Amino acid sequence: MQTELSIEFFPPQTPEGAAKLQAERARLAELKPTFFSVTYGAGGSTQARTFATVKEIAAEGHQAAPHLSCIGSTKAGMRDILAYFKAEGIRRIVALRGDLPSGMADPGELRYANELVEFIRAETGDWFHLEVAAYPEWHPQARSPRDDLQNFARKVQAGADSAITQYFYNADAYFHFVDEARALGVEIPIVPGIMPIGSFSKLARFSDACGADIPRWMRKKFESYGDDADSIRAFGLDVVTELCQRLLAGGAPGLHFYSMNQAGLTTEIWRRLQG
């Protein structure tokens, strides 16, 4: 059976970044992903760049899935965005709560992702395939694992079609999360998010900020390589490929790669998985 693949980008900030992403995307398109998703900054801060990237992807003949975060927004503004996506022929959205921009106190009319999912369904019916986020190692702002799991279930009950997880390096965390979600009656596909490792120092900073755990054995091994970029890259490729193999063998419905706008690592891991 063909493994479903999807790949995430962030909207580039400069014309040079846009040209580079176009070249990287052309390489990744050879992997025949189901869709490319495009992130959305806090409070819609990258809205214009997200929309521009989504339009480019769609114009190239690929399915584009814009991220859409609701915190700090109004229903009227969200209605306009949904109308724009429909007019552009977009059929998939990654629906998120998002982060309130620094200094902004008003959470807006839609404060949680389940409210956004419910709103999109009420406004557009089944036009959009709605992806939501899942956190196998729990959202860093959740009061408890149980609260986080119930928040996830609410998003599904509101009308989500499938879920993409935060990245992780402990396959058992994913399988445990899926089992607990199923016990709550969640039946939608839960696709693991995969973060290739090119730089350990960047990964460590990013993981500390978003709450993703790097197992101690991995951290120690990466630290032992110091500034040896080739060894870090080789070890990272082995670790992430083995993680993907275990996830797929255990029944994961596909893989969603956080590409960081780079084709090389994702392409190599996917090639290994097909071998």
N, C-alpha and C positions, 0 to 999 in steps of 0.2 A: 504494500500500500504506500502511496506517495505521502511523504511527510509534508504537512503544510508549513510553509515558511512565510514570515513577515519581518519587515525591517524598519527600524525607526531612524529618522533624521531629526536634527534641530534646524530651524531656519537660519541660513547664513546672514551675517551682518553686513557684508561688503560685496560689491560686484565680483571681486576676486574669489571670495568664499562661495558665491553662487556658481561661478564657472567651475571651481574645483568640485563642488558637490555634484554638478551635472556629469562630470567625468567619472566620479566615483559611483554615481547612480547607474551609469551605463554599464559599468562592470558588474554591479550587483543585480541588475536586471537580467543578466545572463543566467542567474540562479532560478529565474522564474518564480519570484515570490508572489503570494496571493495578493498582498498589498504592501505599500509603503506608508508608514504613518509619519506625521510631522508634529513636533511638540509646539506648545503654546505657552508663552511666558506668564508670570504671575500677573493676575488681573487683566490678562489679554495684552500684556506689554509688547508681545511680538506679533500681534494680530495681522498687521499688513504683510509682514514677511512670511508668516505662516501661510496666509492665503495665497501669496505669490508662488511659494514653493509648491503648494497643493495644485495650483493651476498648471504649473510646469509639468508636474508628474502626470496629471490627467492628460495634458496635451501630448505627452510622449506615449500615451496608450496604456498606462498602468493604472491600477486602482489606487486611489489616494484616500487616506484616512486621517483627516485633521484631528488633532487633539482639541478639545473644547472644554475649558474650565469655567465654572459658573460663579465662584465666589467674587463678590464685588460687582456683579452684573445686575442688569434689570431684565425683566421679562420682555420688555419691548425691544431692547438691544439684542437679546438672544433670539427673538423672533426674526429680526432682520438678518442675523447671521445664518439661521436655518434656511431662510428664503434664498439667500445668496448661494449656499451650498447646493440647494435643490436646483437652482438655475444653472449651476456649473456641472450638474450631473453627478455630484458626489453622493455615494450611497452608503458610506461607512463613516462613523464618528467614534473617536475614543472619548467618552464622556467622563469628566473628572471634576472633583471639587476644586482643586488647584490651591495655590497659596495667595493669601491676601498681600498685596504689595506693601513694602515697608512704609509706614506713615499713613496708610489708609485704614480708617477705623470702621467704616460701614461695610458689613459683609454682604449687602445687597439683598435682592429678593429671593435668590436661589442660593441657599447656604451650604447644601450638601449634594453629593453626587446623585443620591437616590431621587432628590427633588428635581435635578436636571434631567435624569432619565425619564421620570414621570412627565415632565414638561414637554420633552421632545416627542414622546409617544402621543401625548394629548394634542400636540400641534401638527404632527406629521404622520401619525399612524405608523405603518410598517415601512415607510420609505427608507429609513436608515437602519443598517445593521449597527447595533450599539455595543461597543466594547467598554468594559469598565476595568478598574484596577483591582488587583488582589495582592495581599501582603502575607506570604507564607511565614515570614518572621515577625509579623505584626507591624502595623503602622506606628511610627515613632511617637505620634501624638495620641494613640489609643490608650484609654484608661486601663484596659486589660485585654488579653487575648480573646476572651469571650465577647467583650464589647466589639472588638474589631471584626470578629467573625459575624456577629449579628449585623454590623454595618454593611458588610459585604452581602449578606443575604438580603438586606433591604434593597440594595441596588439591583439585585437579580429579580426580586419580586416586583420592582418598579418597571421592569421590561427589558433588562439587558439580555443580549443574545449570546455573548461570550465574554471571557475575562482574560486579561494579560497580567501576569504577576510582576512585582518588583524583582529585580535580579537577586540571585542568591547562589551560594556555592555548596549548600548542603541539600542533597537530593531528598533526604528524609524529611526535611522541613516542608518541602513541596508535597510529598505524598501524604504526610500527616494532615496538612492543611486541606488537601482535596478530600481526604476521608472525613474530616470534620464538617466540611461544607456539604458533602453528600448526606451526612447524617441529619443536617438541617433541611434537607429537601432540595438543595441546589443541584440542578442537573445540567447546566450549561457547560460547554467546554471551558477548561481553565488552562490557558496556554502559558508555559513557563517563559519568563523573560530571561534572556541570556546576555551577559555582559562580557565580551571578549577582553582579554587583559594584554594591553600593550605597554603600560607603564604602571608599576606597582605603586609608586608615590602618588600618582593621580588617583588610582583606584582607592587607596587608603583614605585620602581626603574626601573623595566622593562618598565612600561607604560610611564614614563617620558622620557625614552630614545627613544622609538619607536613612540610616539605621540598618543597612544591609551588613550582615555579619561576614567577616573573612575568617574562616577557621584558623585556629592557632598554628596548626601544622603547615598550612599554606603560607601564612604570614611569615613564619620563621624561615621557610625555604626561600621565599622571595627576598627577605632581608639578607640572607646569606650570600646572595648574588651581588649585593652592593650596586655598583653602576654598570654591571655587565648586561647591557640591553639585549644582546642576542640570547643569553641564557634566560633572562626574564621572559622574553617573547616565546622561546621554545617551551619553557615550563608552563606558561600561561596557556599556550595552545593545547598541550597535553591535558592539563587539568580540565579545561572547559570542554574539550572534545569528549573526554571520559564522562563528564557530568551530563552532556547531551545524550550520549549513548545510554546511560543509565536511566535518564528520564524517559526516553523513547521506549526502551525495553520495558519500563514500568507502566506504560500506557498513556504517557503525555500525548495530547492530540496534535501537537505541532511545536514549533519554536519561534519565539519573537526575539530578534537580535537588536540590541542597542548598539548601533553601528558607530556612534560618535562621528558620523559623516566620513568614515574611512571604510574602504571596501576590503582591504587586505586580509584582516584577521577573520572577518565573517566568511569571506570566500574560502579561505583555507580550512576553517572548521567544517563548513558545509561539504567541501570536497572530501574531507576525511570521513564524514558521516556516510557519504554515498559509496565509499570504497568497500 
